Amino acid sequence: MAPSLKRDLVVGLGTTIPAGSSIEPMFVSVRDAAKILAESPWTIRDKLARTLVVMASIRAHAESLPDAVLGHGPKLEKAIEGQRRRRAKQAVRPMAP
Protein backbone atom coordinates (compact mmCIF):
# COMPACT_ATOMS: atom_id res chain seq x y z
CA MET A 1 0.00 0.00 0.00
CA ALA A 2 1.37 3.45 -0.94
CA PRO A 3 1.94 5.96 1.85
CA SER A 4 -0.74 8.60 2.22
CA LEU A 5 0.06 12.03 0.79
CA LYS A 6 -2.25 13.73 3.31
CA ARG A 7 -0.43 15.64 6.01
CA ASP A 8 -1.44 16.03 9.62
CA LEU A 9 -2.67 19.42 10.78
CA VAL A 10 -0.82 20.44 13.92
CA VAL A 11 -3.01 22.49 16.24
CA GLY A 12 -0.77 23.71 19.06
CA LEU A 13 -0.32 22.51 22.63
CA GLY A 14 1.12 19.29 21.28
CA THR A 15 -2.19 18.22 19.72
CA THR A 16 -2.17 16.73 16.24
CA ILE A 17 -5.39 16.19 14.31
CA PRO A 18 -5.10 13.85 11.33
CA ALA A 19 -5.99 15.36 7.95
CA GLY A 20 -9.48 14.38 6.88
CA SER A 21 -10.65 14.00 10.48
CA SER A 22 -14.09 15.28 11.40
CA ILE A 23 -12.70 16.83 14.61
CA GLU A 24 -12.29 20.57 14.20
CA PRO A 25 -10.40 22.71 16.72
CA MET A 26 -12.18 25.63 18.35
CA PHE A 27 -9.05 27.83 18.38
CA VAL A 28 -5.85 27.95 16.34
CA SER A 29 -2.74 30.08 16.63
CA VAL A 30 -2.02 32.93 14.23
CA ARG A 31 0.72 30.80 12.68
CA ASP A 32 -1.68 27.86 12.12
CA ALA A 33 -4.39 30.17 10.74
CA ALA A 34 -1.84 31.55 8.27
CA LYS A 35 -0.96 28.03 7.13
CA ILE A 36 -4.61 27.03 6.77
CA LEU A 37 -5.47 30.16 4.76
CA ALA A 38 -2.16 30.20 2.83
CA GLU A 39 -1.46 33.75 4.00
CA SER A 40 1.32 35.30 6.03
CA PRO A 41 1.02 35.65 9.82
CA TRP A 42 1.31 39.44 9.30
CA THR A 43 -1.80 39.40 7.06
CA ILE A 44 -3.74 37.42 9.69
CA ARG A 45 -2.70 39.88 12.46
CA ASP A 46 -3.69 42.81 10.22
CA LYS A 47 -7.14 41.31 9.64
CA LEU A 48 -7.58 40.62 13.35
CA ALA A 49 -6.68 44.21 14.18
CA ARG A 50 -9.68 45.35 12.13
CA THR A 51 -12.05 42.89 13.79
CA LEU A 52 -14.91 44.43 15.76
CA VAL A 53 -15.54 43.19 19.29
CA VAL A 54 -19.05 42.79 20.69
CA MET A 55 -19.56 45.35 23.46
CA ALA A 56 -21.46 42.86 25.63
CA SER A 57 -18.38 40.63 25.76
CA ILE A 58 -16.23 43.59 26.85
CA ARG A 59 -18.70 44.41 29.64
CA ALA A 60 -18.83 40.77 30.76
CA HIS A 61 -15.03 40.61 30.88
CA ALA A 62 -14.78 43.91 32.78
CA GLU A 63 -17.36 42.73 35.33
CA SER A 64 -15.40 39.51 35.90
CA LEU A 65 -12.24 41.45 36.90
CA PRO A 66 -11.45 41.90 40.61
CA ASP A 67 -12.06 45.26 42.26
CA ALA A 68 -9.20 47.74 42.08
CA VAL A 69 -7.32 48.52 45.30
CA LEU A 70 -6.74 52.26 45.41
CA GLY A 71 -4.03 54.02 47.41
CA HIS A 72 -0.38 53.36 47.94
CA GLY A 73 -0.61 50.46 50.36
CA PRO A 74 2.21 49.07 52.48
CA LYS A 75 4.09 47.26 49.67
CA LEU A 76 4.49 50.40 47.59
CA GLU A 77 5.51 52.46 50.63
CA LYS A 78 8.21 49.85 51.48
CA ALA A 79 9.49 49.88 47.90
CA ILE A 80 9.70 53.68 47.87
CA GLU A 81 11.53 53.71 51.21
CA GLY A 82 13.99 51.06 49.97
CA GLN A 83 14.65 53.11 46.86
CA ARG A 84 15.32 56.20 49.00
CA ARG A 85 17.81 54.26 51.15
CA ARG A 86 19.67 52.93 48.09
CA ARG A 87 19.94 56.41 46.59
CA ALA A 88 21.20 57.81 49.92
CA LYS A 89 23.92 55.11 50.11
CA GLN A 90 24.99 55.82 46.54
CA ALA A 91 25.25 59.55 47.24
CA VAL A 92 27.57 58.98 50.21
CA ARG A 93 29.97 56.50 48.55
CA PRO A 94 33.37 57.91 47.67
CA MET A 95 34.26 57.67 44.01
CA ALA A 96 37.04 55.31 43.02
CA PRO A 97 40.25 57.01 41.82
Biopython code that builds the backbone (N, CA, C, O; Angstrom):
import numpy as np
from Bio.PDB.StructureBuilder import StructureBuilder

atoms = [
    (1, "MET", "N", (0.838, -1.178, 0.000)),
    (1, "MET", "CA", (0.000, 0.000, 0.000)),
    (1, "MET", "C", (0.886, 1.245, 0.000)),
    (1, "MET", "O", (1.849, 1.305, 0.765)),
    (2, "ALA", "N", (0.590, 2.225, -0.825)),
    (2, "ALA", "CA", (1.375, 3.448, -0.936)),
    (2, "ALA", "C", (1.123, 4.342, 0.269)),
    (2, "ALA", "O", (0.007, 4.383, 0.786)),
    (3, "PRO", "N", (2.144, 5.056, 0.722)),
    (3, "PRO", "CA", (1.940, 5.959, 1.853)),
    (3, "PRO", "C", (0.982, 7.083, 1.467)),
    (3, "PRO", "O", (0.938, 7.518, 0.316)),
    (4, "SER", "N", (0.231, 7.534, 2.438)),
    (4, "SER", "CA", (-0.740, 8.601, 2.217)),
    (4, "SER", "C", (-0.030, 9.925, 1.993)),
    (4, "SER", "O", (0.960, 10.222, 2.663)),
    (5, "LEU", "N", (-0.526, 10.719, 1.059)),
    (5, "LEU", "CA", (0.057, 12.030, 0.793)),
    (5, "LEU", "C", (-0.553, 13.104, 1.676)),
    (5, "LEU", "O", (-0.077, 14.239, 1.695)),
    (6, "LYS", "N", (-1.618, 12.748, 2.420)),
    (6, "LYS", "CA", (-2.246, 13.728, 3.308)),
    (6, "LYS", "C", (-1.313, 14.020, 4.474)),
    (6, "LYS", "O", (-0.662, 13.117, 4.998)),
    (7, "ARG", "N", (-1.253, 15.253, 4.866)),
    (7, "ARG", "CA", (-0.428, 15.638, 6.006)),
    (7, "ARG", "C", (-1.313, 15.887, 7.213)),
    (7, "ARG", "O", (-2.496, 16.200, 7.086)),
    (8, "ASP", "N", (-0.713, 15.741, 8.387)),
    (8, "ASP", "CA", (-1.441, 16.032, 9.622)),
    (8, "ASP", "C", (-1.459, 17.537, 9.858)),
    (8, "ASP", "O", (-0.498, 18.237, 9.540)),
    (9, "LEU", "N", (-2.547, 18.020, 10.409)),
    (9, "LEU", "CA", (-2.670, 19.424, 10.779)),
    (9, "LEU", "C", (-2.309, 19.534, 12.248)),
    (9, "LEU", "O", (-2.976, 18.951, 13.102)),
    (10, "VAL", "N", (-1.255, 20.280, 12.541)),
    (10, "VAL", "CA", (-0.815, 20.443, 13.924)),
    (10, "VAL", "C", (-1.551, 21.642, 14.507)),
    (10, "VAL", "O", (-1.572, 22.717, 13.906)),
    (11, "VAL", "N", (-2.150, 21.458, 15.672)),
    (11, "VAL", "CA", (-3.008, 22.490, 16.236)),
    (11, "VAL", "C", (-2.534, 22.948, 17.602)),
    (11, "VAL", "O", (-3.372, 23.127, 18.486)),
    (12, "GLY", "N", (-1.289, 23.141, 17.822)),
    (12, "GLY", "CA", (-0.774, 23.708, 19.055)),
    (12, "GLY", "C", (-0.965, 22.846, 20.283)),
    (12, "GLY", "O", (-1.710, 21.866, 20.256)),
    (13, "LEU", "N", (-0.294, 23.210, 21.358)),
    (13, "LEU", "CA", (-0.323, 22.506, 22.634)),
    (13, "LEU", "C", (-0.034, 21.023, 22.474)),
    (13, "LEU", "O", (-0.520, 20.205, 23.255)),
    (14, "GLY", "N", (0.745, 20.678, 21.481)),
    (14, "GLY", "CA", (1.122, 19.292, 21.283)),
    (14, "GLY", "C", (0.024, 18.413, 20.721)),
    (14, "GLY", "O", (0.172, 17.191, 20.712)),
    (15, "THR", "N", (-1.072, 18.989, 20.253)),
    (15, "THR", "CA", (-2.185, 18.222, 19.722)),
    (15, "THR", "C", (-2.063, 18.119, 18.214)),
    (15, "THR", "O", (-1.851, 19.125, 17.536)),
    (16, "THR", "N", (-2.196, 16.920, 17.688)),
    (16, "THR", "CA", (-2.167, 16.729, 16.245)),
    (16, "THR", "C", (-3.486, 16.118, 15.825)),
    (16, "THR", "O", (-3.921, 15.116, 16.392)),
    (17, "ILE", "N", (-4.125, 16.717, 14.833)),
    (17, "ILE", "CA", (-5.385, 16.192, 14.314)),
    (17, "ILE", "C", (-5.105, 15.670, 12.913)),
    (17, "ILE", "O", (-4.641, 16.427, 12.061)),
    (18, "PRO", "N", (-5.375, 14.392, 12.655)),
    (18, "PRO", "CA", (-5.097, 13.846, 11.331)),
    (18, "PRO", "C", (-5.906, 14.557, 10.249)),
    (18, "PRO", "O", (-7.059, 14.930, 10.466)),
    (19, "ALA", "N", (-5.290, 14.738, 9.084)),
    (19, "ALA", "CA", (-5.985, 15.357, 7.954)),
    (19, "ALA", "C", (-7.184, 14.493, 7.589)),
    (19, "ALA", "O", (-7.099, 13.265, 7.623)),
    (20, "GLY", "N", (-8.271, 15.107, 7.251)),
    (20, "GLY", "CA", (-9.481, 14.378, 6.880)),
    (20, "GLY", "C", (-10.338, 13.998, 8.076)),
    (20, "GLY", "O", (-11.405, 13.408, 7.906)),
    (21, "SER", "N", (-9.894, 14.321, 9.266)),
    (21, "SER", "CA", (-10.646, 13.998, 10.476)),
    (21, "SER", "C", (-11.848, 14.926, 10.591)),
    (21, "SER", "O", (-11.820, 16.055, 10.100)),
    (22, "SER", "N", (-12.894, 14.448, 11.235)),
    (22, "SER", "CA", (-14.086, 15.281, 11.404)),
    (22, "SER", "C", (-13.976, 16.165, 12.648)),
    (22, "SER", "O", (-14.851, 16.995, 12.894)),
    (23, "ILE", "N", (-12.915, 15.994, 13.427)),
    (23, "ILE", "CA", (-12.705, 16.831, 14.611)),
    (23, "ILE", "C", (-12.139, 18.164, 14.153)),
    (23, "ILE", "O", (-11.154, 18.208, 13.416)),
    (24, "GLU", "N", (-12.764, 19.250, 14.591)),
    (24, "GLU", "CA", (-12.294, 20.571, 14.203)),
    (24, "GLU", "C", (-11.957, 21.352, 15.463)),
    (24, "GLU", "O", (-12.774, 21.415, 16.381)),
    (25, "PRO", "N", (-10.773, 21.947, 15.525)),
    (25, "PRO", "CA", (-10.399, 22.705, 16.719)),
    (25, "PRO", "C", (-11.242, 23.964, 16.857)),
    (25, "PRO", "O", (-11.710, 24.527, 15.867)),
    (26, "MET", "N", (-11.430, 24.400, 18.110)),
    (26, "MET", "CA", (-12.178, 25.630, 18.349)),
    (26, "MET", "C", (-11.287, 26.851, 18.145)),
    (26, "MET", "O", (-11.755, 27.887, 17.671)),
    (27, "PHE", "N", (-9.997, 26.737, 18.502)),
    (27, "PHE", "CA", (-9.047, 27.834, 18.378)),
    (27, "PHE", "C", (-7.791, 27.345, 17.677)),
    (27, "PHE", "O", (-7.407, 26.183, 17.810)),
    (28, "VAL", "N", (-7.155, 28.237, 16.932)),
    (28, "VAL", "CA", (-5.852, 27.946, 16.338)),
    (28, "VAL", "C", (-4.968, 29.170, 16.535)),
    (28, "VAL", "O", (-5.463, 30.280, 16.724)),
    (29, "SER", "N", (-3.673, 28.962, 16.491)),
    (29, "SER", "CA", (-2.739, 30.081, 16.632)),
    (29, "SER", "C", (-2.732, 30.905, 15.345)),
    (29, "SER", "O", (-3.250, 30.472, 14.316)),
    (30, "VAL", "N", (-2.143, 32.086, 15.417)),
    (30, "VAL", "CA", (-2.017, 32.935, 14.228)),
    (30, "VAL", "C", (-1.199, 32.195, 13.168)),
    (30, "VAL", "O", (-1.529, 32.222, 11.982)),
    (31, "ARG", "N", (-0.136, 31.538, 13.610)),
    (31, "ARG", "CA", (0.718, 30.795, 12.675)),
    (31, "ARG", "C", (-0.079, 29.685, 11.966)),
    (31, "ARG", "O", (0.034, 29.516, 10.752)),
    (32, "ASP", "N", (-0.881, 28.933, 12.732)),
    (32, "ASP", "CA", (-1.675, 27.865, 12.118)),
    (32, "ASP", "C", (-2.759, 28.427, 11.192)),
    (32, "ASP", "O", (-3.033, 27.861, 10.134)),
    (33, "ALA", "N", (-3.373, 29.547, 11.598)),
    (33, "ALA", "CA", (-4.387, 30.171, 10.742)),
    (33, "ALA", "C", (-3.761, 30.609, 9.421)),
    (33, "ALA", "O", (-4.374, 30.476, 8.362)),
    (34, "ALA", "N", (-2.545, 31.128, 9.488)),
    (34, "ALA", "CA", (-1.842, 31.555, 8.271)),
    (34, "ALA", "C", (-1.582, 30.359, 7.356)),
    (34, "ALA", "O", (-1.735, 30.460, 6.139)),
    (35, "LYS", "N", (-1.190, 29.234, 7.940)),
    (35, "LYS", "CA", (-0.957, 28.029, 7.135)),
    (35, "LYS", "C", (-2.260, 27.541, 6.492)),
    (35, "LYS", "O", (-2.286, 27.197, 5.311)),
    (36, "ILE", "N", (-3.327, 27.516, 7.274)),
    (36, "ILE", "CA", (-4.610, 27.026, 6.772)),
    (36, "ILE", "C", (-5.112, 27.894, 5.628)),
    (36, "ILE", "O", (-5.626, 27.380, 4.634)),
    (37, "LEU", "N", (-4.966, 29.219, 5.766)),
    (37, "LEU", "CA", (-5.472, 30.157, 4.762)),
    (37, "LEU", "C", (-4.453, 30.499, 3.687)),
    (37, "LEU", "O", (-4.754, 31.261, 2.768)),
    (38, "ALA", "N", (-3.246, 29.942, 3.792)),
    (38, "ALA", "CA", (-2.163, 30.205, 2.835)),
    (38, "ALA", "C", (-1.876, 31.708, 2.743)),
    (38, "ALA", "O", (-1.736, 32.270, 1.657)),
    (39, "GLU", "N", (-1.794, 32.332, 3.908)),
    (39, "GLU", "CA", (-1.457, 33.752, 3.999)),
    (39, "GLU", "C", (-0.346, 33.907, 5.020)),
    (39, "GLU", "O", (-0.032, 32.965, 5.748)),
    (40, "SER", "N", (0.242, 35.070, 5.076)),
    (40, "SER", "CA", (1.317, 35.300, 6.034)),
    (40, "SER", "C", (0.732, 35.592, 7.417)),
    (40, "SER", "O", (-0.393, 36.080, 7.524)),
    (41, "PRO", "N", (1.494, 35.295, 8.479)),
    (41, "PRO", "CA", (1.018, 35.653, 9.824)),
    (41, "PRO", "C", (0.738, 37.150, 9.946)),
    (41, "PRO", "O", (-0.188, 37.547, 10.653)),
    (42, "TRP", "N", (1.537, 37.997, 9.258)),
    (42, "TRP", "CA", (1.315, 39.436, 9.304)),
    (42, "TRP", "C", (-0.081, 39.782, 8.768)),
    (42, "TRP", "O", (-0.782, 40.615, 9.343)),
    (43, "THR", "N", (-0.480, 39.133, 7.654)),
    (43, "THR", "CA", (-1.795, 39.395, 7.063)),
    (43, "THR", "C", (-2.901, 39.003, 8.038)),
    (43, "THR", "O", (-3.893, 39.719, 8.173)),
    (44, "ILE", "N", (-2.732, 37.868, 8.716)),
    (44, "ILE", "CA", (-3.740, 37.421, 9.694)),
    (44, "ILE", "C", (-3.831, 38.428, 10.833)),
    (44, "ILE", "O", (-4.933, 38.796, 11.238)),
    (45, "ARG", "N", (-2.679, 38.887, 11.365)),
    (45, "ARG", "CA", (-2.703, 39.878, 12.457)),
    (45, "ARG", "C", (-3.353, 41.177, 12.003)),
    (45, "ARG", "O", (-4.081, 41.806, 12.771)),
    (46, "ASP", "N", (-3.096, 41.588, 10.749)),
    (46, "ASP", "CA", (-3.692, 42.808, 10.218)),
    (46, "ASP", "C", (-5.214, 42.673, 10.147)),
    (46, "ASP", "O", (-5.937, 43.608, 10.492)),
    (47, "LYS", "N", (-5.695, 41.523, 9.706)),
    (47, "LYS", "CA", (-7.138, 41.307, 9.637)),
    (47, "LYS", "C", (-7.764, 41.272, 11.028)),
    (47, "LYS", "O", (-8.864, 41.785, 11.231)),
    (48, "LEU", "N", (-7.059, 40.665, 11.987)),
    (48, "LEU", "CA", (-7.578, 40.616, 13.352)),
    (48, "LEU", "C", (-7.635, 42.000, 13.982)),
    (48, "LEU", "O", (-8.526, 42.282, 14.783)),
    (49, "ALA", "N", (-6.695, 42.858, 13.626)),
    (49, "ALA", "CA", (-6.675, 44.214, 14.178)),
    (49, "ALA", "C", (-7.906, 45.005, 13.754)),
    (49, "ALA", "O", (-8.324, 45.932, 14.448)),
    (50, "ARG", "N", (-8.482, 44.642, 12.622)),
    (50, "ARG", "CA", (-9.676, 45.351, 12.133)),
    (50, "ARG", "C", (-10.964, 44.657, 12.529)),
    (50, "ARG", "O", (-12.043, 45.055, 12.090)),
    (51, "THR", "N", (-10.863, 43.625, 13.354)),
    (51, "THR", "CA", (-12.049, 42.893, 13.792)),
    (51, "THR", "C", (-12.794, 43.692, 14.850)),
    (51, "THR", "O", (-12.168, 44.255, 15.748)),
    (52, "LEU", "N", (-14.090, 43.752, 14.762)),
    (52, "LEU", "CA", (-14.911, 44.434, 15.757)),
    (52, "LEU", "C", (-15.222, 43.467, 16.897)),
    (52, "LEU", "O", (-15.420, 42.272, 16.679)),
    (53, "VAL", "N", (-15.260, 44.005, 18.111)),
    (53, "VAL", "CA", (-15.538, 43.191, 19.291)),
    (53, "VAL", "C", (-16.916, 43.557, 19.807)),
    (53, "VAL", "O", (-17.269, 44.735, 19.862)),
    (54, "VAL", "N", (-17.694, 42.561, 20.183)),
    (54, "VAL", "CA", (-19.047, 42.786, 20.694)),
    (54, "VAL", "C", (-18.947, 43.457, 22.059)),
    (54, "VAL", "O", (-18.254, 42.963, 22.949)),
    (55, "MET", "N", (-19.633, 44.577, 22.223)),
    (55, "MET", "CA", (-19.562, 45.354, 23.455)),
    (55, "MET", "C", (-20.007, 44.547, 24.664)),
    (55, "MET", "O", (-19.458, 44.723, 25.752)),
    (56, "ALA", "N", (-20.975, 43.679, 24.504)),
    (56, "ALA", "CA", (-21.458, 42.862, 25.629)),
    (56, "ALA", "C", (-20.338, 41.974, 26.168)),
    (56, "ALA", "O", (-20.259, 41.743, 27.375)),
    (57, "SER", "N", (-19.467, 41.473, 25.280)),
    (57, "SER", "CA", (-18.376, 40.627, 25.756)),
    (57, "SER", "C", (-17.338, 41.452, 26.516)),
    (57, "SER", "O", (-16.713, 40.949, 27.450)),
    (58, "ILE", "N", (-17.149, 42.715, 26.125)),
    (58, "ILE", "CA", (-16.228, 43.591, 26.854)),
    (58, "ILE", "C", (-16.780, 43.873, 28.247)),
    (58, "ILE", "O", (-16.039, 43.829, 29.229)),
    (59, "ARG", "N", (-18.084, 44.165, 28.339)),
    (59, "ARG", "CA", (-18.705, 44.407, 29.642)),
    (59, "ARG", "C", (-18.602, 43.176, 30.538)),
    (59, "ARG", "O", (-18.272, 43.288, 31.718)),
    (60, "ALA", "N", (-18.884, 42.010, 29.979)),
    (60, "ALA", "CA", (-18.830, 40.769, 30.761)),
    (60, "ALA", "C", (-17.414, 40.535, 31.286)),
    (60, "ALA", "O", (-17.231, 40.133, 32.435)),
    (61, "HIS", "N", (-16.416, 40.786, 30.441)),
    (61, "HIS", "CA", (-15.030, 40.611, 30.882)),
    (61, "HIS", "C", (-14.689, 41.615, 31.974)),
    (61, "HIS", "O", (-14.074, 41.252, 32.977)),
    (62, "ALA", "N", (-15.079, 42.871, 31.792)),
    (62, "ALA", "CA", (-14.783, 43.912, 32.777)),
    (62, "ALA", "C", (-15.443, 43.599, 34.116)),
    (62, "ALA", "O", (-14.847, 43.833, 35.168)),
    (63, "GLU", "N", (-16.663, 43.074, 34.088)),
    (63, "GLU", "CA", (-17.360, 42.725, 35.330)),
    (63, "GLU", "C", (-16.729, 41.536, 36.034)),
    (63, "GLU", "O", (-16.875, 41.388, 37.248)),
    (64, "SER", "N", (-16.032, 40.689, 35.293)),
    (64, "SER", "CA", (-15.400, 39.514, 35.904)),
    (64, "SER", "C", (-14.063, 39.854, 36.574)),
    (64, "SER", "O", (-13.525, 39.034, 37.318)),
    (65, "LEU", "N", (-13.519, 41.059, 36.317)),
    (65, "LEU", "CA", (-12.240, 41.453, 36.897)),
    (65, "LEU", "C", (-12.396, 41.784, 38.375)),
    (65, "LEU", "O", (-13.458, 42.247, 38.790)),
    (66, "PRO", "N", (-11.352, 41.555, 39.182)),
    (66, "PRO", "CA", (-11.451, 41.899, 40.611)),
    (66, "PRO", "C", (-11.489, 43.409, 40.802)),
    (66, "PRO", "O", (-11.065, 44.166, 39.929)),
    (67, "ASP", "N", (-11.998, 43.838, 41.947)),
    (67, "ASP", "CA", (-12.058, 45.264, 42.259)),
    (67, "ASP", "C", (-10.652, 45.830, 42.395)),
    (67, "ASP", "O", (-9.740, 45.157, 42.876)),
    (68, "ALA", "N", (-10.494, 47.062, 41.971)),
    (68, "ALA", "CA", (-9.201, 47.737, 42.083)),
    (68, "ALA", "C", (-8.960, 48.129, 43.529)),
    (68, "ALA", "O", (-9.898, 48.479, 44.245)),
    (69, "VAL", "N", (-7.705, 48.072, 43.963)),
    (69, "VAL", "CA", (-7.324, 48.518, 45.296)),
    (69, "VAL", "C", (-6.629, 49.853, 45.114)),
    (69, "VAL", "O", (-5.542, 49.925, 44.541)),
    (70, "LEU", "N", (-7.265, 50.919, 45.608)),
    (70, "LEU", "CA", (-6.736, 52.256, 45.414)),
    (70, "LEU", "C", (-5.858, 52.659, 46.588)),
    (70, "LEU", "O", (-6.027, 52.142, 47.693)),
    (71, "GLY", "N", (-4.939, 53.560, 46.367)),
    (71, "GLY", "CA", (-4.034, 54.024, 47.411)),
    (71, "GLY", "C", (-2.676, 53.376, 47.258)),
    (71, "GLY", "O", (-2.481, 52.472, 46.447)),
    (72, "HIS", "N", (-1.744, 53.860, 48.057)),
    (72, "HIS", "CA", (-0.377, 53.363, 47.944)),
    (72, "HIS", "C", (-0.234, 51.979, 48.533)),
    (72, "HIS", "O", (0.337, 51.096, 47.893)),
    (73, "GLY", "N", (-0.735, 51.768, 49.728)),
    (73, "GLY", "CA", (-0.611, 50.460, 50.363)),
    (73, "GLY", "C", (0.784, 50.249, 50.922)),
    (73, "GLY", "O", (1.716, 50.966, 50.558)),
    (74, "PRO", "N", (0.931, 49.275, 51.802)),
    (74, "PRO", "CA", (2.210, 49.065, 52.484)),
    (74, "PRO", "C", (3.322, 48.588, 51.551)),
    (74, "PRO", "O", (4.473, 48.975, 51.757)),
    (75, "LYS", "N", (3.043, 47.775, 50.546)),
    (75, "LYS", "CA", (4.095, 47.265, 49.670)),
    (75, "LYS", "C", (4.748, 48.396, 48.888)),
    (75, "LYS", "O", (5.973, 48.447, 48.769)),
    (76, "LEU", "N", (3.942, 49.292, 48.361)),
    (76, "LEU", "CA", (4.490, 50.402, 47.592)),
    (76, "LEU", "C", (5.298, 51.334, 48.494)),
    (76, "LEU", "O", (6.363, 51.813, 48.103)),
    (77, "GLU", "N", (4.789, 51.589, 49.696)),
    (77, "GLU", "CA", (5.511, 52.455, 50.633)),
    (77, "GLU", "C", (6.866, 51.857, 50.981)),
    (77, "GLU", "O", (7.855, 52.586, 51.069)),
    (78, "LYS", "N", (6.933, 50.520, 51.183)),
    (78, "LYS", "CA", (8.209, 49.852, 51.481)),
    (78, "LYS", "C", (9.167, 49.965, 50.299)),
    (78, "LYS", "O", (10.360, 50.203, 50.487)),
    (79, "ALA", "N", (8.654, 49.795, 49.089)),
    (79, "ALA", "CA", (9.491, 49.879, 47.897)),
    (79, "ALA", "C", (10.053, 51.276, 47.733)),
    (79, "ALA", "O", (11.223, 51.434, 47.385)),
    (80, "ILE", "N", (9.243, 52.290, 47.979)),
    (80, "ILE", "CA", (9.704, 53.682, 47.866)),
    (80, "ILE", "C", (10.772, 53.961, 48.911)),
    (80, "ILE", "O", (11.785, 54.594, 48.612)),
    (81, "GLU", "N", (10.552, 53.491, 50.138)),
    (81, "GLU", "CA", (11.531, 53.711, 51.206)),
    (81, "GLU", "C", (12.848, 53.011, 50.884)),
    (81, "GLU", "O", (13.918, 53.578, 51.109)),
    (82, "GLY", "N", (12.783, 51.790, 50.361)),
    (82, "GLY", "CA", (13.988, 51.059, 49.970)),
    (82, "GLY", "C", (14.752, 51.792, 48.875)),
    (82, "GLY", "O", (15.982, 51.837, 48.887)),
    (83, "GLN", "N", (14.022, 52.358, 47.941)),
    (83, "GLN", "CA", (14.654, 53.111, 46.864)),
    (83, "GLN", "C", (15.347, 54.360, 47.422)),
    (83, "GLN", "O", (16.445, 54.710, 46.987)),
    (84, "ARG", "N", (14.714, 55.020, 48.369)),
    (84, "ARG", "CA", (15.319, 56.205, 48.997)),
    (84, "ARG", "C", (16.622, 55.830, 49.706)),
    (84, "ARG", "O", (17.621, 56.540, 49.598)),
    (85, "ARG", "N", (16.602, 54.697, 50.438)),
    (85, "ARG", "CA", (17.811, 54.256, 51.146)),
    (85, "ARG", "C", (18.946, 53.953, 50.173)),
    (85, "ARG", "O", (20.089, 54.344, 50.410)),
    (86, "ARG", "N", (18.634, 53.258, 49.077)),
    (86, "ARG", "CA", (19.670, 52.926, 48.088)),
    (86, "ARG", "C", (20.274, 54.188, 47.483)),
    (86, "ARG", "O", (21.490, 54.277, 47.312)),
    (87, "ARG", "N", (19.436, 55.151, 47.162)),
    (87, "ARG", "CA", (19.942, 56.407, 46.593)),
    (87, "ARG", "C", (20.810, 57.154, 47.592)),
    (87, "ARG", "O", (21.820, 57.750, 47.219)),
    (88, "ALA", "N", (20.412, 57.123, 48.881)),
    (88, "ALA", "CA", (21.198, 57.807, 49.918)),
    (88, "ALA", "C", (22.559, 57.151, 50.057)),
    (88, "ALA", "O", (23.559, 57.856, 50.197)),
    (89, "LYS", "N", (22.634, 55.828, 50.023)),
    (89, "LYS", "CA", (23.915, 55.114, 50.112)),
    (89, "LYS", "C", (24.804, 55.457, 48.917)),
    (89, "LYS", "O", (26.007, 55.660, 49.073)),
    (90, "GLN", "N", (24.216, 55.519, 47.736)),
    (90, "GLN", "CA", (24.993, 55.819, 46.537)),
    (90, "GLN", "C", (25.546, 57.242, 46.592)),
    (90, "GLN", "O", (26.649, 57.496, 46.109)),
    (91, "ALA", "N", (24.808, 58.148, 47.162)),
    (91, "ALA", "CA", (25.247, 59.551, 47.239)),
    (91, "ALA", "C", (26.414, 59.725, 48.192)),
    (91, "ALA", "O", (27.205, 60.654, 48.024)),
    (92, "VAL", "N", (26.548, 58.847, 49.204)),
    (92, "VAL", "CA", (27.566, 58.985, 50.207)),
    (92, "VAL", "C", (28.854, 58.253, 49.828)),
    (92, "VAL", "O", (29.913, 58.579, 50.365)),
    (93, "ARG", "N", (28.800, 57.284, 48.928)),
    (93, "ARG", "CA", (29.973, 56.497, 48.547)),
    (93, "ARG", "C", (31.057, 57.378, 47.914)),
    (93, "ARG", "O", (30.764, 58.223, 47.067)),
    (94, "PRO", "N", (32.302, 57.172, 48.331)),
    (94, "PRO", "CA", (33.373, 57.912, 47.669)),
    (94, "PRO", "C", (33.624, 57.314, 46.281)),
    (94, "PRO", "O", (33.477, 56.109, 46.077)),
    (95, "MET", "N", (33.992, 58.148, 45.362)),
    (95, "MET", "CA", (34.259, 57.672, 44.005)),
    (95, "MET", "C", (35.626, 57.030, 43.951)),
    (95, "MET", "O", (36.556, 57.488, 44.615)),
    (96, "ALA", "N", (35.756, 55.988, 43.178)),
    (96, "ALA", "CA", (37.036, 55.306, 43.024)),
    (96, "ALA", "C", (37.978, 56.180, 42.199)),
    (96, "ALA", "O", (37.549, 56.845, 41.256)),
    (97, "PRO", "N", (39.304, 56.176, 42.569)),
    (97, "PRO", "CA", (40.254, 57.009, 41.816)),
    (97, "PRO", "C", (40.489, 56.523, 40.417)),
    (97, "PRO", "O", (41.263, 57.128, 39.675)),
]
sb = StructureBuilder()
sb.init_structure("model")
sb.init_model(0)
sb.init_chain("A")
sb.init_seg("    ")
for serial, (resi, resn, name, xyz) in enumerate(atoms, 1):
    if name == "N":
        sb.init_residue(resn, " ", resi, " ")
    sb.init_atom(name, np.array(xyz, "f"), 0.0, 1.0, " ", f" {name:<3s}", serial, name[0])
structure = sb.get_structure()
